[in-house]
Amino acid sequence: MFCALVALGAACLSPTVTAAPNAFTLSSTAFANGGLIPRVHECTSGGGNDPAKKNESPPLAWSGAPAAAKSYAIVMRDLDNNNLIHWVIYDIPAATASLPQNVQHVYQPPVPAGSRQVYYRGSASLYGYQGPCSPSTVNTYEFVVHALNRASLTTLNNTSSTQTAARAIAAASIGTARMTGES
C-alpha cells in the first residue's frame, strides 16, 4: 500500500488487485467428481437384465471456459481399459454450457442443436454415449470438456472414428475441464 501526505491528512492508495480468472470446471448433478456413476448411466449391453441400467448420458455442466471458445466438445474415456473412448460429442455451440441427461443416440441430436456425435463401435454399436460396461471390475471414467478455437470441426463426419474425432478435438482445444466417475 502506498500512502502520501495530502493537505491535512494522509491518502493511501491500494495496489491494483486483479482477480484470477474463473477456473474452467466440469460438473454433473448425477455424481460428484471421483464418485460413483449411477447405474442409469451404465451400458445395457453385456448380458443381464438390470432394469436400472439405461445407457443414458449423465447431465453435465461447465463454467469458466476461455472467452475465445467458439464451440465445445466432450470426450469420455475408460481410463482403466486402454483409454477406450466411450463418447464423443462435438460442435456444441459456444452459447451452451450444459448437456441434459440422456442426449439422444443420433448423429445430430436435437439437443444441443447443432451438435454431432461419433458412432461408437464396440459391444453396442450406436451414435453417442456408451455408458460404463465393466461387469467384473470398477473402472474410472473420465469426462473432458474441450473449449475449441473453431465453431465446427468440418473435417469430421458421420463415419469418423472416435480416435479421429479425439485427435481433431485435441488439435482445436484451447482449454479443458475434466471430471471422473467410478463404475
N, C-alpha and C positions, 0 to 999 in steps of 0.2 A: 504494500500500500504506500502511496506517495502522498505526503502531506506538505502543504505550503501555508505560510502565514499570509492571510489575506485580510486587509483592513484591520479590524479589531478581533478577528478570530482565526481559526485555522480551518482550512478547507482540505479535505482528504479525497483523493481520487483512488478508486479501486481499480486494480488492473482488470482488463477485459477478460471475462471468463467465457470461453466458448464451450458450449455443451457438446459432448460427444454425440455423434450421430446415433440414431437408434440402431441397435443390433438387428440384423436380418434373422428372424426366427420363424420356425415352423412348429405348429402345434395341432392337436386333434382333441375334440371333445369326447372321442371314443376311448382313448387311453393316454396315459401320461408318457412322456419321454422315458424310454427304458422299461416301460410297464408291459403288462400282458395284453396282447391284442385280442379283443373279444371274438368269440367263435363265429359270430355272424360275418366276420371278415375273412374267415378261413375258406379254403377251397372246398368244393363239393365233389371233386374227383378223388380217386384213390381208395374207393371202396367204403363200406359202412353206410349207414343210413342215419346220420345225425342231423335231425331237422334244424338244429341251431346253426349249422354251417350253411351260409347262403352266398358266399363269394361276393359280398358287397364291398366295394371300396370304402375305406373309412373317410369321414369328413375331415378335411384338412384346411388350415388357415395359416396365412403368413403375414408378417408385418416387418417394417423396417427395411424393405428392399431398396437396392440402389435406385436413385432417382432416374437414372438413364435407362432403366429397364423398359424394353419395348414389347416384351411378352414373357411368359413363364413356361417352364416345362417341369414335370415331375418324373423322377426315375425311382423305382422301388427295387431293391436287391435283397437277396438272401445272402447275408454275409458268411454264413456257415456252409454254404453249398456253392463254392467257387464263384461267389458274387453273381449268381444266377439272377437275371433280370426278370422280375415278375410283372412290371407295369411301366409303360412309358406313355405319358400324355403330354402333348406339346401344342404350340400355337395358342396357349391360353392367353387371352387378351390382357394387356397391361393394366387395364382398369379392374381386373379381377384379383381378389385377394383371398379367395377360398374356393374349395370344391365341396359340394354336398356329398352326403353318404350315397353310395350306390350310383356312381356315374354309369350311364348306360353302356352296355357292351357292344358298341358300334364304332366304326372308324371315325365318324363325325358325330359325336354325341350332341344332343340339343343343348345341354348344359355342361360346361360353359360354352356358349355359342362361339363358333369359330375354331374350337379346339379339335385336335385329332389324336387318335390313339393307335399304337402299333399293335399288330397282330401277334399274340402270344402263341408260340409253337412249343408244345410240351404235353404234359399229361392231359391238359384240356387245351383245345385249340379255339381261341376266341380273340376278339378285339378287346383291348383294355385290360383291366385289372384281373390278375390271377392271384388269389389270396394265398397265404401260407399253407403249405402242404407237407408238413413234417410229422408224419404219424407216429414215429417212434423216438424222436428227439425234440429238444427245444432249440429252435434256431433263432437267430437275431436277424430281423428285417430292418433295412434302412430305407427311409423315405427322404429324398433330397429334392428340394425345390430349387430350380435354377432361374435366376433373372437373366434374360437373354438380351443381346445387343441388336436384335432384329425382331420385327413383328411376326415373321413367318419363316419357318425352316423349309424353304422351297425345294431343297434337294431331297426331301423325304416325301414318300407317298404311301399308298395303302399296301404296298408289297415290301416296304423297308423292314429290315430285321431289327430286333431290339438292340443288337450291338451297333449297327449302323446308326440308328437313332441316338443311342447314348453318346457315340463319338461326335455326331453333329451338334448335339446339345452341349457337350463339354467344350467344343470349339467356339461356340457362341456365348458361353456363360460369362457374365461379369460379376457374379456373386452367387453364393449358395447358402441355404439354411437346411439343417437336417434334424431328423429325429429317428429314434429306433424303437422297435417294439419286439417283444418275445412271443413266440408261438411254437 
